[in-house]
Amino acid sequence: MIKVADGYLVPLSQPERGLVPLLLDGQAAEGLVAGERIAPTLTGTHNGPLTVSGVACLAGATVRGPIRVQPGGTLIVNGSSINGPVDASGAAGFVLTASTVSGPVNATGSRGPVVLVGNKVSGPVNVVNSAGDAALVAGNTVNGPLNCTGNSATPVNLEVANSVSGPKFQQCARL
């Protein structure tokens, strides 16, 4: 769950995804809590840099350029291809699942959840100084180092190892 200015955002790309619609989707059969579905804001191809200042969802998208999440912004990416670096410094939340990134991935100083699951990254991955719950870093293939340093909670992989061609540093040493 990611706190945003006017409420909370609950990404479905998480281990508990089967419960999310049951509990939060107002259109679900059970409808326990009113919730609003947020459709992906970007599909298809985007050429050039992408800057995220609020909440952005990418599903099946191709981004040909760098992605920068501004402080307080939230980026949720699933099944996408990014040709450039991803910088989520100071993000309210950052979710990257089942995607390919040609460049470094940096999640530095996140105030909310960081989820990196099932990705292929050509470059270093850094999860540094996150203040939220333990980052989930699982099942990724990283062509470069994996660095986790200074996070308030040690990142976890839920027993799904990452394949890393470079060194694993600090809190990521066992992932």
Buried (B, 14 or more C-beta within 10 A) or exposed (E): BBBBEEEEBBBBBBEEEEEBBEBBBEEBEEBEEEBEEEEBBBBEEBEEEBEBEBBBBBBBBBBBBBBBBBEBBBBBBBBBBBBBBBBBBBBBBBBBBBBBBBBBBBBBBBBBBBBBBBBBBBBBBBBBBBEBBBBBBBBBBBBBBBBBBEBEEBBBBEEBEBEBEBEBBBBBEEB
